[in-house]
Amino acid sequence: MTRAAAASPPQSAAPRLPALDVLRGIAIAWVIAFHLSVNVSGVDAVDANYTRITDSAAGGDILGVVAAFWHLVLRLGYQGVPLFMMLSGFALTYGMQRSGGTGRLLPFYARRLRALMAPYWIAFALTTTAIVLLALLRSMLQDPGFTTQLTELTRSGQAPYPIDWGLIVAAAAVVPRGFEEAWIFAPSPSLWFVFLIVQFYAVFPLLHWLLRRIGPWPFLALAALITVGSKIPIVVSHQGFGLLFNWWIDAQFLPFNLFTFAIGMTCGWLFVHDRASLRRYTSGRMDSALLIYAGLVLHTAGTLAQGRSGIIGAFSAPMVTLGLTVMVLPWIANASGEQPAARWLAVVAGAGAISYSILIASDPLQYVVGTMYNLDTPTWVWALYWIAYVPVLFAIAWCVEQASRALSGGGGRAATTAREAR
């Protein structure tokens, strides 16, 4: 992209792209399904799921292949988070390019942080209250007393989740979550990425300026170099397994995740400035099929590289993000401002538009599951819980959304980490 293109005059305000909300809806459904799967059956090794698929295929067991594939999809639901981050980079850049720039920095930062942090602190209050009330309930129904129930016997799903004041303070202050492994999930496990998003917002004006200055492809190459280069010193520690021992550092700091945001920013730039080329290579059915296949290959290779020793581990997360982006690129490249014609897509887009609130609503429900495990809840109560889960989830999400609007100024829907620009 030439500097002349970068200096083109501002266009009209960016219209909302419902197609992005559809992707957000799919991503949030993927993440929630992962949480439910973990609550029910725990966590197993990713490799084992691929092995079950190949073994079932070799034995001609079609149902076994389908079951193993479905379990693999659930197991990989945590990868919905980098998909959200990529979409965040796209949405911010798309909005900035259409409006001509970030404008004044202080108003820019105020808008972004208000949209991100108002729902976050609502989540903090909601989840902390749920934890305390559930501990009180357990203390009324069984021994030991309230303090022990709270500090030692709290569970999120099947996972033990002991509570202390350090955890609470880290959650309220946000930033400490990035500097202690025990605090990364404090106390809303699903919101571990907020500290990372704050870092992205802090440097976005600089990244946006650099993208305009050097163009999309050098920008993306530089981001990939920084990401992989940052990971290598961690990778080579602990005899090549450094990312396993320092996973929380890798997850929480921007240099290790810059490529995830940068590839979204690059797509957003191309969508505004060179959309004809994007459509030329994505509009045909064969083109789309080949891109989805190529993305699946990249995604699978990156997923299988996770947890491996040696330098290959530094490339695993960027490969996963690249694969996911390539798979959804035909959908993004051909996005328009029109609402989806299919009713089910409209429903998915509606969920995507409040995906941050849905994620927030899911955390208290995971602590409810933990309490149900603690109390040896009868099967019929579990059945009622799962029947009511989706309606309750959306009811809580709606309340969070309304409260977020009020706290963040009331002008529009609470912005999610992936839908900051319209």
C-alpha positions, 0 to 999 in steps of 0.5 A: 500500500502506498503512502498516497493511499494512507493519506487518502481523505477521511470517508464517512463514518464506518457502518456496522458490519453484521457479518462480524457479529455473526463471527463473534456469535460463533466465537462466544458459542465456541467458548461457552461450549468449551466451558460446559465441556470442561465442567462436565468431563474435565480437560484432556490432551488435545493430541488424544482427540486427533488420535481418536479421529484417525483411529476411528477412521482407520477402523471404519467407525463413522460414528466414532469419527463424528463423536471424536471430531465433535469432542475435538471442537469442544476441546478447542473452544478456548481458541475462540479468544484469539478469534475475538482478538483478531476481530478486535484489531479488524474492527478498530482499524476498520473504524479508524480508516473510515473515520480518518484516524484515532482523533485526539488521544485522550478521548480515544482512550477514554472511550475504549477504556470506559467500554471495556472496564465498565462491564469488567467491574460489573463482572467483578461485582457479580462474580464476587457476590456469587462466590460469597453467596454460594459459600454461604449456601454451602456452609448452611447445608454442610460443614465446615463453616463459611470462611473455610467454604469461601477460602478453601472449598470454592470451585469453578466447575470442577476446578478448585478455586481458593479465594484470598484477599490478594486474588480479590485486590488483583481482580479489582485493580486488573493490572496485577492479574498479569504479574502472578500466575495465581491471579490470572483468573481472579475471580472471573476466569473468563476475563483473563484477557482484559489486561491484554486488551488494555495493553493493545488499546494503549499502543493502538494509536502507535500501531495504527500510525505504523500501519499507515506509514509502512503499509499492511504487509510489512506491518504484519511481517514486523508483528510476526517477527516481534511475536515469535522473537518475544516467545523464543527466550521463553521457549528455550528455557526449561529444556525447551518447554518454557511456554508450558511453565510460563504460559501465563506470561505468554498469554498476558503480555502484548508482545507475545500476542501482537500478531493476533491483533496485527492480522486483524488490523491488516485485514481491516486496512485491506477491507477499506483500501483494497477490498477489490483484491480481497473479493477477487480471491475470496468470492468464488466457491472454489476460492473459499473452499481452498482458503478454508482448507488451507486455514484448517491445515495451518490451524491443525499444525499450530494446534498440534505444535502447542506444548511441543518442545523447542522453537516450534512452540514459538510458532504454534499460536501465530499459526493457529491465529493465521489458520482461523483468519484464513478460514473466516476470510471469505466471510469477512471480505464479502461482509456488508452493512446488510442484516443477515437474511437467514433468521438463525444468522440474525440470532447468532449476530444478536448473540455476537453483539452482546458477546462480552456480556454473555462471557461475563454471565457465564462465570457465575454459572460456572461457580454454581456448577462447582457448588453443585459438585460440592453438594453431590447434587442429585441427577434431576437437579443437574437436568433442571440446571442444564435445561435452564442454563441458556435462558438464565445465561442470556437473562444475566447477559441482558442485565449486564448489558443494560448496566454496562450501558448505564455505567459507560454513558448509556449511549449505545450497547456495551462495547465488547473487546471485539466490537469496538468500532462500528 
